[in-house]
Structures are given as C-alpha cells and as structure tokens.
Amino acid sequence: MTRITSKRQVTIPKAIADRYNIREGDDLAFLVAGDAIYILPVRSRTKERPMIERLANFDAATKRQLTRQRRSASRRVKLKRTR
C-alpha cells in the first residue's frame, strides 16, 4: 500500500516498478474507468491508445447502463402510483 503526500505525489513500490520497468523520469498515464483508476506506463502512443479507448468505451457503457437502470426504476415507481 502507498500513501499520497501533501503534494499529491505517490511512490510506486519497487517490486511493481521493477516488474513493469518503470524508471525515474518515465511518463505515466492515469485512466479512469468507473470507480477504478489505472496507472499505465507510457511506452508509445500507439500501444497506449487501444487501452485508453477500451477503458473509455467501458466507462461510457457503464454510464449508459446506470441511466437505463435509473429510468427503469422511476418507471416502476410511476406504475405503482397509478395503480
């Protein structure tokens, strides 16, 4: 586990940095997907792009599903009131 500093900095554990070959000065991309945050080392734009698109598509699909569920729930409530 790691903790955020007052400057919002995070230390990457050595085992993870070694495993993914993350070195001082490397760029990292922070991607949000629902309630999760993915941290990806930026190796090249072409390799990173498909992951970003998949996560963006997943996030959009999750939002659409939540909207459908809310609409469905509000319709059920309206039907109960009219009966």
C-alpha positions as CSV (number, residue, x, y, z in Angstrom):
1,M,0.0,0.0,0.0
2,T,1.1,3.5,-0.7
3,R,0.0,6.9,0.6
4,I,-0.4,10.3,-1.2
5,T,1.8,13.1,0.0
6,S,0.6,16.7,0.7
7,K,1.8,17.5,-2.9
8,R,-0.4,14.6,-4.2
9,Q,2.7,12.5,-5.1
10,V,2.6,8.7,-5.0
11,T,5.5,6.3,-4.5
12,I,5.4,3.3,-6.7
13,P,6.6,0.2,-4.8
14,K,9.9,-1.1,-6.0
15,A,8.6,-4.5,-6.9
16,I,6.0,-3.0,-9.2
17,A,8.4,-0.5,-10.8
18,D,10.9,-3.4,-11.4
19,R,8.3,-5.7,-12.8
20,Y,7.0,-3.1,-15.3
21,N,10.4,-1.5,-15.9
22,I,9.3,1.9,-14.7
23,R,12.3,4.2,-14.2
24,E,12.8,7.8,-12.9
25,G,11.6,10.3,-15.5
26,D,9.2,7.9,-17.2
27,D,5.7,9.2,-18.1
28,L,2.6,7.5,-16.6
29,A,-0.9,7.8,-17.8
30,F,-3.8,7.9,-15.3
31,L,-7.0,6.4,-16.7
32,V,-10.4,6.5,-15.0
33,A,-12.8,3.6,-15.6
34,G,-15.9,3.7,-13.3
35,D,-14.6,3.6,-9.8
36,A,-11.2,2.4,-10.7
37,I,-8.0,4.3,-11.6
38,Y,-5.5,2.6,-13.9
39,I,-1.9,3.8,-14.0
40,L,-0.1,2.8,-17.2
41,P,3.5,3.4,-18.1
42,V,3.6,5.4,-21.4
43,R,5.8,3.4,-23.8
44,S,4.4,4.7,-27.1
45,R,1.2,6.4,-28.1
46,T,0.3,3.5,-30.4
47,K,0.5,0.9,-27.7
48,E,-1.4,3.0,-25.1
49,R,-4.2,4.1,-27.4
50,P,-6.1,0.8,-27.6
51,M,-6.2,0.5,-23.8
52,I,-7.4,4.1,-23.4
53,E,-10.2,3.5,-26.0
54,R,-11.3,0.3,-24.4
55,L,-11.4,1.9,-20.9
56,A,-13.3,4.9,-22.3
57,N,-15.8,2.6,-24.0
58,F,-16.2,0.6,-20.8
59,D,-16.8,3.8,-18.9
60,A,-19.4,5.1,-21.4
61,A,-21.2,1.7,-21.4
62,T,-21.3,1.7,-17.6
63,K,-22.9,5.2,-17.6
64,R,-25.4,4.1,-20.2
65,Q,-26.4,1.1,-18.1
66,L,-26.8,3.2,-14.9
67,T,-29.0,5.6,-16.9
68,R,-31.2,2.7,-18.1
69,Q,-31.4,1.3,-14.6
70,R,-32.5,4.7,-13.2
71,R,-35.1,5.2,-15.9
72,S,-36.5,1.7,-15.3
73,A,-36.7,2.2,-11.6
74,S,-38.5,5.5,-12.0
75,R,-41.0,3.9,-14.4
76,R,-41.7,1.1,-11.9
77,V,-42.4,3.8,-9.2
78,K,-44.8,5.7,-11.6
79,L,-46.6,2.4,-12.4
80,K,-47.1,1.6,-8.8
81,R,-48.5,5.1,-8.1
82,T,-51.1,4.9,-10.9
83,R,-52.5,1.5,-9.8
